[in-house]
């Protein structure tokens, strides 16, 4: 622990080491001291050392930065009294520091030290004794750092542990190859796996759908930085007994860079997300209900302005089709034995268009027994139907056969048949059809179709009453 007291803080020997005489071997001790001095100056923590008498022998660059005392001013002083510590506190501070020479291990203390400009700074110290060649204490070293910096570090570590333990948001660390490296408990439950199962796997193995949008967001973060706002990402996860699960994750992203390099080196991405599926679905349902209520109101007003009741009926279906279905048909009940339906109005069979009357000469549609339209007319209640699942390879196209057998436009895979009721009678059936890009009809869809069918049935009843004999 002994060193020249006239040296600098970043050297353990003289300021200008003497050059060896020509032909003389270099002194290995001088090289070791220079290496040690360089190591001490490169430390992130402030460090000073004392000999057995309490005289400062080492004072590195970080200690000079924190307290403002240069190495030349610090090395060689005895203790901290009167310059780095107030004289009133010097005895207690030095006593607690030097006590480390009497016991093994490290001792941790907090002191208020004086800066060169007169300010005070609270530091946390770790001190330990240094033994000489004879096994006796030869001095001690003291590493210290500002308490607020230490507290900031502890808070950062504590925050990281809390986030990766069981935070109320999902937290996933993704490396530059877009593979998860750390997954917290919330995220593991969202993926439907343990915390280690997703690690190192491509995101495409974890998500059935939505991986393109997610990877696009991650690439953007790596290249441009995090987006200004949160992003809602719809994903579909492969499920177990419950099948595939479609979820909406409100996501935020952070680009991670190493703090230990001069140039920012990307370490990956911090991805935080929260499952908002339920609220998102409720929001979509409210928007859909608001839109359909508006369509119902507009359809009623438009129908009231039509002089021809049949035109009013088709106008109502036109308003019902917007955002709801691809095609619509109106089949009226033909008087006679049993229930026979006659095509009265329909949308174009090619590209979707307005619903217009159809001239069939009163010839009934050749619906086979058990047809959904016949069931709706017989029961007086809506009937939903969907084409069977995709057939095996080289098998006939069952969806096309399904449409053809029911005399519906090609390409339709979902149907909703609603009875047209007025004055306690079933006048006919309104059929709404959807293509493969739309989901099957659900209960809210059925309620909307029934409401629009009420307006249509009223107009058709009026058309029958006003028709010439």
Order of alpha helices (4+ residues) and beta strands (2+ residues): alpha-beta-beta-alpha-alpha-alpha-beta-beta-beta-alpha-beta-beta-alpha-beta-alpha-beta-beta-beta-alpha-alpha-beta-beta-beta-alpha-beta-alpha-beta-beta-alpha
